[in-house]
Amino acid sequence: MSAKLIAFNKPYGVICQFSQHEKHPSLKQYIDVADVYPAGRLDTDSEGLLLLTDNGALQAKIAHPKHKLTKTYWAQLEGRPDAAALAQLQQGVDLGDFITEPAQIRLPEADEIARLWPRQPPIRVRQTVPDFWLEIRISEGKNRQVRRMCARVGLPCLRLVRVAIGGVSLFDPPLALGQWREVSPPSVWQRGA
């Protein structure tokens, strides 16, 4: 029996579980496929790519940090791109309970960011405080890791969107917010976007 693998573009505020939740919509409101479960998590206040599968071994291989599967995030950060803060992200950040592995970072182009949907509800905008987008690639994916890394270097995260896991991207082909599609399990291990 072959494994089923689903790519889902999770909206802000959706909890990564199928059981009903008293405050948040669940995956059940979006995905009508039996016996699939998230391969890893995406915080309720984060958006973007979530992979789900019906195969426990595949689920573990995607989610577990020992397999070094790259996860790519676009983070909207408060402040300006400070060279020292960006260098710290690239070298690894001491979060107190662990030191992160070095992250790959780059400043995405405006036309790339333009592919994102408006967030509902919108982020808070402060007229006197600038913000910018940063692409962050990591292979660990521990609890709230990207948000914690950015906060630790003095760049609070206003919005966080996971745009790729391994070779599966939200943009190739485009996956609308709240929609899902089946993908080939081997595509996850192809070179990332």
N, C-alpha and C positions, 0 to 999 in steps of 0.2 A: 504494500500500500504506500503510495507516495504522500508526502507531507503537503498540507495546504498552508500557504503563506499569504497573508493579507496585509496590504499597506493601507493605513487609514490616516487621513489628515484631521487630527483631533483639534476641535475648537477650544478656545479658552473656556475654563469653567467646567469642562467635562472630566469626570473622575474615571480613572483607568480600572474600572471593574464593571462586571455585567449586572451585579445585584443592585437593586434600587438603593438610592441614597437620599436622605431626607433634605439635603441642601443643594445637591448638584445633579445634573443629568448624568446618566451612565452610558457606557458603551452600547448597552442594549437598545437605546433609542436611535442608534446609528447603524449598527451592524446586525444583520439578520441571518448570520451564519452560525450553525450549531457547532459546539465543541471546539471553539477556538479561544485562545487565551493570550494575553499580552506577553510578548517576549521582551521583558524589561518594562520600565515604567516611564511615565511622563507626568510631572506634577500637574495638579489641577489648574494651576495658574500659568502653565506653559502650554504652548501650542505646537502643532506640526506633526511630523511623522511618528507613527506608532506602528510597530509590526506585531501581528498576531498569528498564531499557528495552532494547529491541532496535534503537533508532534512535540512531545516533551524533550527529546534529545535536541531537536532543532531550537526549541525555546531556550534551553540552557546554553547552547552554543552561541546564540545571538546575544543573550543577556550577560553572560559571565565575562568579567574583565580579562580573564586569562587568555581569551581568544583574540584580544586586541582588535576587535572590530571598531573601526572609526565611526564616531557619531559627530555630525556636523551641525552646529547651532549658529543662528544669527541672533545676536544679543543687542538690543537697543539699550545703551548705557548712558547714565547721567554723567555729564562732564565733557572734557575734551580728551582726544587720544594722547595721553601722556606717555612719552617714550619709556620712562622708568617703570610705570605700571604695566605697559605692554611687554616689556622685557621680563618682568617678574612672571607674567602668565606663561611666557615661552620657556622659562627656566623651571617652573614648578612652584606651587604656592603652599606654604605651611598653613593648614587650616586648623591646627591644634590637635585634632584627632588623627590626622594623616597629612603627608606631603603629597601633593598631586604630581603626577608625571608631567613632563613638559607638554604644553599645548601648542598646536600649530595655529597661528592667527593671521588674519589679513583684514584689511578694510574693504568690504564689498563696494562695488560701484552702485551709484544711484539707480541705474536701470535694473540691476539685479534686485534691489530692495523693492522696487516698484512692482515686482511680481507678487509681493505679499498682499493679502487681503487686509482691510481695516479691522482692527480688533474691536470686539464688542464685549464689554464696554471699553471705550478708548482709554489709553494710558493717561496719567495725569501729566499735564504740560505746565511747566513753570517758565514764565517769560524771561526770567533772569538767569536761568540755568540751561546751558546748552546740552545737547545729547548727540550721540553718534551711534552708528551700527558697527559691530565687530563680528567677523566670522571666527568661531572657535572650534577647533577639531580636537577631540579627546578620544581615548579608547577605554577609559575607566567607567565613567557614568555612575558614580556613587550618588547617594541621596543629596539632591539640590546642589550638586558639585559646581556647576557652571555659575550659578547665582552666588554661591559662597566664595568662589575664586575671585569673581569680579568685585564683590563687596570688600574682600580682604585687601585688594590693591587700590581701593578708593574709587571704584567705578560702579555704583549701585545699578542693578539691572532693572530696567523699566518694563521690558518685554523680552520674552525668550521663545524662539521658534526653532524646533529641530527640523532641519531641511533635508538631512540625509542620514542613512545608516548604511555603512559600507557602500555598495554600489546601487542602492535603492534611493531614489531622490523624489522629492515632491514635485519636481519640475520636468521630469523626463520619463514619460509624458506628464503634463500638468495634472495634478490631482486637486480638485476643488475642495474647499473647506467643508468638513463634515461628510465627505465622500470616501469610499474605499474601492480598491481593486485588488484582484489576485495578482501576485507576482511569482516568478520562478525562484524557488529556494537558492539555486546556484547564483542568481543575480546579486545576492547579498554580498558574496565574496569576490565579486568583480571589483575592479578599481573604482573607488568612490568618486562622486561628482566633484 
